[in-house]
């Protein structure tokens, strides 16, 4: 197949599915993964697609609705959540922002847990309301409809007055050089307040969010104490994070 045919195939696949995986394209087009990576880079360089770890998504910064994101990579998110639960203990004060992985964490917290959780996420707050031992404090403000989370000065002010044991970030992108980044400027500002208020910062991120960047900076990578992914901690894909001294779970 000619390169132009491959590129058109990739673009057509993205129009249908909003995402493509390097490994699947390699099989479908009967070429090496290195060839596919070069094709994706070429399309990314001319602004046709957004290259991410393991493949690509449509050039839209946020191609999925919140409902679609809840079921996207659900098995991987459950694996992440089951690991992250070991970091949560009785008596802790926790800030947990939005994101579908954080929602899954709220759903799976142990029933005997007693903790105080601050959140600016409507779905997370609603889910935590069903937990018998969790005190919930919701930070009100302007609603960011795409994330179903509040943003703005009121939220930042609320989080700035807390000294939390844990800050649990739903993460859009994380990179060893670029740090933690977001697609929305106001959401990034709220996340920066969470970073400042947290004694221990945890990022929950499916592996395709690793080594990717968004326009707005949340924090340098040295602010991150623990990274939780669905990968095994000794995975080669995590070596640069381990070398920085980040706790990998």
C-alpha positions in Angstrom: 0.0 0.0 0.0 1.3 3.4 -0.9 2.0 6.0 1.8 -0.8 8.3 0.6 -3.2 5.4 0.9 -2.1 4.6 4.4 -2.5 8.2 5.5 -6.0 8.3 4.1 -6.8 5.0 5.8 -5.6 6.5 9.1 -7.7 9.7 8.7 -10.8 7.7 7.8 -10.4 5.5 10.8 -10.1 8.5 13.0 -13.3 10.0 11.6 -15.1 6.8 12.5 -13.5 5.9 15.9 -11.9 9.2 17.1 -8.8 7.2 18.0 -6.3 4.7 16.4 -3.7 2.4 17.9 -0.3 1.9 16.4 -0.4 -1.8 16.9 -3.8 -2.2 15.3 -2.9 -0.1 12.3 0.3 -2.1 11.8 -1.8 -5.3 11.5 -4.5 -3.7 9.4 -2.1 -2.2 6.9 0.5 -5.0 7.1 3.4 -2.7 7.8 5.8 -2.3 10.7 4.8 -0.2 13.8 7.8 2.0 13.0 6.2 2.8 9.6 2.9 3.6 11.3 4.7 5.9 13.9 6.3 7.8 11.0 2.9 8.1 9.3 1.3 9.4 12.5 4.2 11.9 13.1 3.7 13.2 9.6 0.0 13.7 10.1 0.6 15.3 13.5 3.2 17.7 12.1 0.8 19.1 9.5 -2.0 19.4 12.1 -4.3 16.6 10.9 -4.2 14.5 14.0 -3.1 14.6 17.7 -0.4 12.0 18.3 -0.6 10.3 21.8 1.2 7.5 23.5 0.4 4.3 21.5 -1.5 5.9 18.7 -3.4 9.1 17.8 -6.8 10.8 18.4 -8.7 13.4 16.4 -7.1 16.8 16.3 -9.9 18.1 18.6 -8.4 18.6 22.1 -11.2 16.7 23.7 -12.8 14.3 21.2 -15.0 12.4 23.6 -18.0 13.4 25.6 -18.0 12.8 29.4 -20.3 9.9 29.0 -18.0 8.4 26.4 -14.9 8.9 28.5 -16.6 7.0 31.4 -16.4 3.8 29.5 -13.3 4.4 27.5 -10.4 2.1 28.7 -12.6 1.1 31.6 -10.7 -2.1 32.4 -7.4 -0.1 32.6 -9.0 2.5 34.9 -10.3 -0.3 37.2 -6.8 -1.7 37.4 -5.4 1.8 38.3 -8.1 2.3 40.9 -7.5 -1.0 42.6 -3.8 0.0 43.0 -4.6 3.5 44.2 -6.9 2.3 47.0 -3.8 1.1 48.9 -2.7 4.8 49.3 -6.0 5.8 51.0 -6.3 5.4 54.8 -8.7 6.3 57.6 -8.6 9.8 58.9 -7.1 11.4 55.8 -8.1 14.7 54.3 -8.1 14.3 50.5 -8.7 16.5 47.5 -10.0 14.6 44.5 -10.8 16.5 41.3 -12.7 15.5 38.3 -12.0 12.8 35.6 -13.5 9.4 34.9 -10.7 7.5 36.7 -11.3 9.5 39.8 -15.0 8.7 39.5 -14.2 5.1 39.3 -12.0 5.5 42.4 -14.9 7.2 44.3 -17.2 4.2 43.3 -14.8 1.6 44.6 -13.6 3.1 47.9 -13.8 0.6 50.8 -17.1 0.8 52.7 -15.3 1.0 56.0 -13.2 4.0 55.0 -13.6 7.1 57.1 -12.1 10.2 55.4 -12.9 13.8 54.4 -12.9 14.4 50.7 -12.9 17.8 49.0 -13.9 17.8 45.3 -15.0 20.1 42.5 -16.4 17.3 40.4 -20.2 16.9 40.3 -20.1 13.1 39.4 -17.5 12.4 42.1 -19.5 14.3 44.7 -22.6 12.4 43.7 -20.9 9.1 43.9 -19.3 9.8 47.2 -22.7 10.8 48.6 -23.5 7.1 48.7 -20.5 6.3 50.9 -21.4 5.9 54.6 -18.0 7.0 56.1 -16.9 9.8 53.8 -17.5 13.5 54.6 -17.8 15.4 51.3 -17.1 19.1 50.9 -18.0 20.4 47.4 -16.2 23.4 46.0 -18.8 25.4 44.1 -18.1 27.7 41.2 -18.6 28.1 37.5 -19.4 24.7 35.9 -17.0 23.5 33.1 -19.6 21.5 31.2 -17.1 19.4 29.3 -15.6 18.0 32.5 -18.7 18.4 34.8 -16.3 20.2 37.3 -16.3 23.6 38.8 -13.7 26.2 38.0 -12.9 29.7 38.9 -11.7 31.9 41.8 -14.1 30.4 44.4 -12.8 26.9 43.8 -9.2 28.0 43.9 -9.8 29.9 47.1 -11.5 26.9 48.7 -8.6 24.6 47.9 -5.9 27.1 48.9 -7.3 27.0 52.5 -6.7 23.2 52.8 -3.6 21.2 53.9 -4.6 17.9 52.4 -2.9 14.6 53.1 -3.4 13.5 49.5 -4.2 15.3 46.2 -5.5 12.9 43.7 -5.4 14.3 40.1 -7.4 13.0 37.2 -4.7 13.5 34.7 -5.0 14.5 31.0 -1.3 14.4 30.1 2.0 13.8 32.0 5.5 14.0 30.6 8.9 13.8 32.3 10.0 17.0 30.7 6.7 18.9 30.3 5.2 17.9 33.6 1.4 17.6 34.1 -0.6 19.6 31.6 -4.3 20.2 30.8 -6.4 21.2 27.8 -8.4 24.0 29.6 -6.7 27.0 31.1 -9.1 27.5 34.0 -9.1 23.8 34.9 -5.3 23.9 34.9 -5.5 26.8 37.4 -7.7 24.7 39.7 -5.4 21.7 39.5 -2.4 24.0 40.4 -4.3 24.9 43.6 -4.7 21.2 44.4 -0.9 20.7 43.8 -0.1 23.5 46.3 -2.6 22.2 48.9 -1.5 18.6 48.9 1.3 17.1 50.9 1.4 14.0 48.6 0.4 14.4 45.0 -0.9 11.3 43.1 -1.6 11.1 39.4 -4.0 8.5 38.0 -3.3 8.1 34.3 -3.9 5.4 31.7 -0.7 4.7 29.9 -1.7 6.4 26.6 -1.6 9.7 28.6 2.1 9.3 29.4 4.6 11.3 27.4 1.9 13.6 26.0 1.5 17.3 26.4 -1.4 19.8 26.5 -1.3 23.6 26.1 -1.6 24.5 29.8 0.9 23.7 32.6 -0.4 22.3 35.9 2.9 21.4 37.6 6.5 20.4 36.9 7.1 16.7 37.1 9.1 17.1 40.4 5.8 17.9 42.2 4.5 14.4 41.5 5.2 11.9 44.3 3.2 8.9 43.0 2.1 7.8 39.5 -0.5 5.1 39.1 -1.0 3.4 35.8 -2.4 0.1 34.6 1.2 -0.9 33.6 3.5 -3.0 35.8 5.8 -0.8 37.9 8.9 -2.2 36.2 7.5 -1.6 32.7 10.0 -0.2 30.2 7.5 2.6 29.4 7.9 3.9 32.9 11.7 3.9 33.2 12.1 7.6 32.8 9.6 8.2 35.6 11.4 5.8 37.9 14.7 7.5 37.2 13.2 10.7 38.5 12.4 9.1 41.8 8.6 9.0 41.3 6.9 6.2 43.2 5.3 4.0 40.5 2.4 1.7 41.4 
